[in-house]
Every structure is written in C-alpha cells, then in structure tokens.
C-alpha cells in the first residue's frame, strides 16, 4: 500500500474513534456507490452524518480540510443518496460533514470537525 493510503487509513481509524468518543454510532466505513465513496457514515441524536475524512502529516500544503474540493463534496452527496435509498429510515435528518485529522510529528492528533457542509 502506498504511504498516502497508509496515512489515510490511519486518519480514518483515528476519526472513527474520535467520533465514537463524541457520541456518534458508526454505521458504515468506506461505503462505495459507483465511483463515489463515503469515508464514514454515522448517526447521532437521530441525524445521519455522511463524513469526508481528510488526514495529513504536514501543513506544508495547508490544513487537511483545505483539500476537500467542491467535486469531492458533490461525490459525497451522491454516494450518501445511494446509501440513504438502500438503508436509511425515512424522515431522518441528514448532514454532510468534513473531519480533518492532523497527525504532525511528535504531537497528538488534532481534529477539526466542520458540520453541515454544502456546495
């Protein structure tokens, strides 16, 4: 596996643990529909959260959340719709979120959670 894939996997694992600590129940991870993917699907207080996780080990190119493009959010929303049509309870509220995980050398991971992101 390429190094960037290892970083992404570690970031998603850390993100899932962080979300659980904040009261989220993880329903799915890396759920794919055609060419779109949702990193983490969770529920908290009756709201479905479709979460894009971005990780980084350096701030050389900015914070991880700055690398989430409009196209990526659009793909997240398309995949979320496919998941909802198959698995979601009707009538539940939906949110699209970004969770940034900075894993800088010799520091504890830092999390930045942006809720309710729209294009």
Secondary structure, 3 states (H helix, E strand, C coil): CCHHHHHHHHHHHHHHHHHHHCCCEEEEEEEEECCEEEEEEEEECCEEEEEEEEEECCCCCCCHHHHCCHHHHHHHHHHHHHHHHHHCCCCCEEEEEEEEEECCCCCCCEEEEECCCCC
